[in-house]
Amino acid sequence: MMLAIKSNVIACLFFIPAKVSLSLDKMKSKIYELKEVKSCIRFYCAKEDRCQQQVINKLLDYGVSKAVSEEILLELIQEKYVDEERYARSFCSGKFKIKKWGRRKIIFELKKKKVSEVCIQMGLEEIDEVAYLHTLQQLLEKKKALTNDANQFIRKKKMVDYVVRKGYESDLVWEAIHKL
C-alpha cells in the first residue's frame, strides 16, 4: 500500500498483483546437464539417508525423464549412495528415539515412502523391545500427569488415545494401562 499526499487529500493506492499461474512445465523449463544432475543428486543423498522414492521425486523435480531417473538411481544404488535397508534402519531408530513413535506409525510412514516390506522389518529390528515398552510406560505417565479429569475412565481414554496416535499397538497400551 502506498500513500500519496497532495494538498489535504490522502489517496490510497493499492497494488494488487495479477495472479501468475506458472505451469509445472514452465517451472521445469531449466535444462540441466546430466553431469550436473548427477552431482547435485549425489550431494542430496550424501547429506542424509534417502529412500529410492525420495531420490526419484528429486530427479523428476530437476526435470529428468522417468527412464533416465531410474538409470541414475541404479547408479546411485551401486555406488552405495542409496540403500533402502540403511534408510529403513536409520528412520526407525530415529523416529523411535527422538519422536517416540510407535511401530504402527513408523510402518505407515515407511509404506508411504514405498519402502519394501523386507526393509521395513529389518528397520524395526533396530527398536529394542525393553526400550519400546519403557518408552510406552513413560508416555502414559507423562499424559497421566498432564490430564486432570476427575473421572478415571475419561483420563484413561485420553491416555490411550494419545499413545495410539503416536503409533503404539492398542493391546500393548491396554496392558500398560492396567499396570499403572
C-alpha positions as CSV (number, residue, x, y, z in Angstrom):
1,M,0.0,0.0,0.0
2,M,1.3,3.4,-0.8
3,L,0.1,6.8,0.5
4,A,0.1,9.8,-1.7
5,I,-0.4,13.2,0.0
6,K,-1.3,16.2,-2.2
7,S,-3.0,19.3,-0.8
8,N,-5.1,17.9,2.1
9,V,-6.2,14.9,0.1
10,I,-4.8,11.5,1.0
11,A,-5.1,8.9,-1.7
12,C,-4.5,5.2,-1.0
13,L,-3.2,3.3,-3.9
14,F,-3.4,-0.5,-3.7
15,F,-1.2,-2.6,-6.0
16,I,-2.8,-5.9,-6.5
17,P,-0.5,-8.3,-8.4
18,A,-2.2,-10.2,-11.1
19,K,-2.3,-14.0,-10.5
20,V,0.5,-15.5,-12.2
21,S,-0.1,-19.2,-12.9
22,L,3.0,-21.0,-13.8
23,S,2.5,-24.4,-15.1
24,L,4.7,-27.2,-13.9
25,D,6.3,-27.4,-17.3
26,K,7.5,-23.8,-17.1
27,M,8.9,-24.4,-13.6
28,K,10.9,-27.4,-15.0
29,S,12.0,-25.5,-18.1
30,K,15.5,-25.0,-16.8
31,I,17.7,-27.6,-18.6
32,Y,20.3,-29.3,-16.5
33,E,23.2,-31.2,-17.9
34,L,23.3,-34.9,-16.9
35,K,26.7,-34.4,-15.2
36,E,25.3,-31.5,-13.1
37,V,22.2,-33.5,-12.1
38,K,24.3,-36.5,-11.0
39,S,26.5,-34.2,-8.9
40,C,23.5,-32.5,-7.3
41,I,21.7,-35.8,-6.6
42,R,24.9,-37.3,-5.1
43,F,25.2,-34.3,-2.7
44,Y,21.4,-34.7,-1.9
45,C,22.0,-38.4,-1.0
46,A,25.2,-37.7,0.9
47,K,23.6,-35.2,3.3
48,E,21.3,-37.9,4.8
49,D,20.0,-41.3,4.1
50,R,17.3,-41.2,1.4
51,C,14.9,-43.8,0.1
52,Q,14.5,-44.6,-3.6
53,Q,11.2,-42.7,-3.9
54,Q,12.7,-39.5,-2.5
55,V,15.5,-39.7,-5.0
56,I,13.2,-40.3,-7.9
57,N,11.0,-37.4,-6.8
58,K,14.0,-35.1,-6.6
59,L,15.2,-36.2,-10.1
60,L,11.7,-35.6,-11.5
61,D,11.9,-32.1,-9.9
62,Y,15.1,-31.5,-11.8
63,G,13.1,-32.3,-15.0
64,V,14.8,-35.6,-15.7
65,S,12.7,-38.2,-17.5
66,K,11.4,-41.3,-15.7
67,A,13.7,-43.6,-17.7
68,V,16.8,-41.6,-17.1
69,S,16.0,-41.1,-13.4
70,E,15.8,-44.9,-13.0
71,E,19.2,-45.3,-14.6
72,I,20.7,-42.6,-12.3
73,L,19.0,-44.4,-9.3
74,L,20.6,-47.7,-10.3
75,E,24.0,-46.0,-10.5
76,L,23.4,-44.4,-7.0
77,I,22.5,-47.8,-5.6
78,Q,25.6,-49.4,-7.0
79,E,27.8,-46.5,-5.6
80,K,26.0,-47.0,-2.1
81,Y,24.6,-43.5,-2.1
82,V,21.1,-45.0,-1.8
83,D,20.4,-48.0,0.4
84,E,16.8,-48.9,1.4
85,E,17.8,-51.1,4.3
86,R,20.2,-48.5,5.7
87,Y,17.4,-45.9,5.3
88,A,14.8,-48.0,7.0
89,R,17.1,-48.8,9.9
90,S,18.0,-45.1,10.5
91,F,14.4,-44.0,10.0
92,C,13.1,-46.5,12.5
93,S,15.7,-45.8,15.2
94,G,15.5,-42.1,14.7
95,K,11.7,-41.8,14.9
96,F,11.5,-44.1,17.9
97,K,14.4,-42.5,19.9
98,I,13.7,-38.8,19.0
99,K,10.0,-38.5,18.3
100,K,8.9,-41.5,20.4
101,W,6.8,-43.0,17.6
102,G,5.3,-46.5,17.9
103,R,5.8,-49.3,15.4
104,R,2.5,-48.8,13.6
105,K,3.2,-45.1,12.8
106,I,6.7,-45.9,11.7
107,I,5.4,-48.7,9.4
108,F,2.8,-46.4,7.9
109,E,5.3,-43.7,7.2
110,L,7.7,-46.1,5.5
111,K,5.0,-47.6,3.4
112,K,4.0,-44.1,2.3
113,K,7.6,-43.7,1.1
114,K,7.3,-47.0,-0.8
115,V,9.9,-48.8,1.2
116,S,9.8,-52.6,0.8
117,E,8.3,-54.9,3.5
118,V,11.6,-56.7,3.9
119,C,13.5,-53.4,4.6
120,I,10.7,-52.3,7.0
121,Q,11.1,-55.5,9.0
122,M,14.9,-55.0,9.1
123,G,14.4,-51.4,10.2
124,L,12.0,-52.5,13.0
125,E,14.7,-54.8,14.4
126,E,16.5,-51.6,15.5
127,I,13.9,-51.0,18.1
128,D,14.7,-52.8,21.4
129,E,11.6,-54.4,22.9
130,V,12.5,-53.4,26.5
131,A,13.1,-49.8,25.5
132,Y,9.9,-49.8,23.5
133,L,7.8,-50.9,26.5
134,H,9.7,-48.5,28.8
135,T,9.0,-45.6,26.4
136,L,5.3,-46.5,26.2
137,Q,5.2,-46.5,30.0
138,Q,6.9,-43.1,30.2
139,L,4.5,-41.6,27.6
140,L,1.5,-42.9,29.6
141,E,2.8,-41.5,32.9
142,K,3.5,-38.1,31.2
143,K,0.0,-38.0,29.8
144,K,-1.5,-39.0,33.2
145,A,0.3,-36.2,34.9
146,L,-1.0,-33.7,32.3
147,T,-4.6,-34.9,32.4
148,N,-6.6,-33.6,35.3
149,D,-10.0,-35.2,34.7
150,A,-11.8,-36.4,37.9
151,N,-13.3,-39.3,36.0
152,Q,-10.8,-42.1,35.7
153,F,-12.4,-43.6,32.6
154,I,-12.1,-40.3,30.7
155,R,-8.5,-40.0,31.9
156,K,-7.6,-43.5,30.7
157,K,-9.3,-42.9,27.4
158,K,-7.2,-39.7,26.9
159,M,-4.1,-41.6,27.8
160,V,-4.8,-44.4,25.4
161,D,-5.8,-42.1,22.6
162,Y,-2.5,-40.2,23.0
163,V,-0.2,-43.2,22.7
164,V,-2.3,-44.9,20.0
165,R,-2.0,-41.7,17.9
166,K,1.8,-42.0,18.4
167,G,1.6,-45.4,16.8
168,Y,1.7,-47.9,19.7
169,E,-0.3,-51.1,19.4
170,S,-3.6,-51.0,21.4
171,D,-3.1,-54.4,23.1
172,L,0.3,-53.2,24.5
173,V,-1.3,-49.9,25.5
174,W,-4.1,-51.5,27.5
175,E,-1.6,-53.9,29.2
176,A,0.4,-50.9,30.3
177,I,-2.7,-49.0,31.4
178,H,-3.7,-51.9,33.7
179,K,-0.2,-51.9,35.2
180,L,-0.5,-48.2,36.2
